């Protein structure tokens, strides 16, 4: 069986664009992420498209609402091959408990989002009135006691996650093929470095989906990890 540690982020806005991307990918080598951009544009048709192509889904809507609303929302996706879905850990214990119940019904892993990788330390201090390190450590503890299957965290917090929640899944966005590109992700790392530091799954979007040759870009990153 092929290793499927890479989750390709489908941050497109049309089914045609999505179809073109997944045609270049192998569902035995990766999962795909359906997030708010694609889902808000195309709805459940986007889930149908990737499911029918044989892909497992990382459903990244970052659910965050009152517990009953979160539970009902998640349960409504029972018919799709969702491997993991995301919730904001800042929603608190009651919301996370409701999400875990829903996860058991749809047979998917509940993954808690800690601090968005776009936030700098200065912004985190403004939002949380404390450092990123202190914030994510508390959120990791909340994920553990709430029964989450894992967390989403920046690759730069993988060492903290390994120490605090060694048995939980670590899903890492902010992966870049090179470190010179400027974009809205501020806390990034290469794919190989993230896996070496303890990431179980890597969410990779633009370095693959914006490449001239999507298949070749994927293969380059894949082989950089496993060969």
C-alpha angles and dihedrals in degrees: 000000000000121000110253102192093130119086111192111215112226098202093163128124104219136053090232092058091046092049091052091052099047091047086069094049134080116228089207090062103040149016122226130232120226108191139168097288096059097031094050090050101043107013121199091347086076091055090048091051097054094038092053089051089059101255127141111227133234098199104204106184093127095223112218120166141096112319099255093048092050092048094049093045093053094044090056089070095059094120095060128086094247111166095180137003129192133234130178110255088210087072088082139229099303093051092046091050090053091048091051090054090052091047090058091051095051094036095238136127118256108224121193120218112218116182119347113250090231092067119099122208090259092053092045090055089053094049101037100020088230141069124289090243095056092043097051093045090057091045092050089054090050090051090052098049092043093056098245115167091226149320141256112228141156114271087242089064095050092101090056091048093049090054098042103036109016094161097050125091115259117210114188128199123178093071115157131185089217134016100227100071115106117218141127095289108092103173105055141150139180119269095247093048092049093051091046090052094053110277114149096192132021123209107212123176125150099030086062108025096045094046120112089234108034096185093050092047091052093047092050092055093041093053092044087063103039106030 
